[in-house]
């Protein structure tokens, strides 16, 4: 089965991993070694950032 291209940039994934303290795992063992819980936390953080970005853009457009 073909893998879908990710929506998040690699840079964003690394920034979030660093913020959550799992960047050392990615650097030494790769993304496959990151726990499901940490992946879920990364997704939650990415959604939070996206929502903030959308809110900021909407506020700028309505001023």
C-alpha positions as CSV (number, residue, x, y, z in Angstrom):
1,X,0.0,0.0,0.0
2,X,1.4,3.4,-0.9
3,X,2.1,5.9,1.8
4,X,0.4,9.3,1.7
5,X,2.7,12.3,1.6
6,X,2.7,14.0,5.0
7,X,1.0,17.3,5.6
8,X,3.5,18.5,8.2
9,X,6.9,19.6,7.0
10,X,9.9,17.8,8.3
11,X,11.1,21.0,9.9
12,X,7.8,21.4,11.8
13,X,8.0,17.7,12.9
14,X,11.5,18.2,14.3
15,X,10.6,21.5,16.0
16,X,7.6,19.8,17.7
17,X,9.7,16.8,18.6
18,X,12.3,19.1,20.2
19,X,9.7,21.0,22.1
20,X,8.3,17.7,23.5
21,X,11.7,16.3,24.3
22,X,11.7,13.4,21.9
23,X,14.1,14.8,19.3
24,X,17.0,12.7,20.8
25,X,15.0,9.6,20.0
26,X,14.4,10.7,16.4
27,X,18.1,11.6,16.0
28,X,19.4,8.3,17.3
29,X,16.7,5.7,16.4
30,X,14.5,7.4,13.8
31,X,10.8,8.2,13.8
32,X,9.8,4.6,14.2
33,X,11.1,4.5,17.7
34,X,8.9,7.4,18.9
35,X,6.1,6.0,21.1
36,X,2.5,6.1,20.1
37,X,1.8,8.4,23.0
38,X,4.5,10.8,21.9
39,X,3.3,10.7,18.3
40,X,-0.2,11.6,19.7
41,X,1.2,14.5,21.6
42,X,3.0,15.7,18.5
43,X,-0.3,15.6,16.5
44,X,-2.1,17.4,19.4
45,X,0.6,20.1,19.4
46,X,0.5,20.4,15.5
47,X,-3.3,20.9,15.7
48,X,-3.0,23.5,18.4
49,X,-0.4,25.4,16.2
50,X,-2.7,25.1,13.2
51,X,-5.7,26.4,15.1
52,X,-3.7,29.4,16.4
53,X,-2.5,30.2,12.9
54,X,-6.0,30.1,11.5
55,X,-7.3,32.2,14.3
56,X,-4.5,34.7,13.8
57,X,-5.2,34.9,10.0
58,X,-8.9,35.3,10.6
59,X,-8.3,38.1,13.1
60,X,-6.0,39.9,10.6
61,X,-8.5,39.6,7.8
62,X,-11.4,41.1,9.9
63,X,-9.5,44.2,11.1
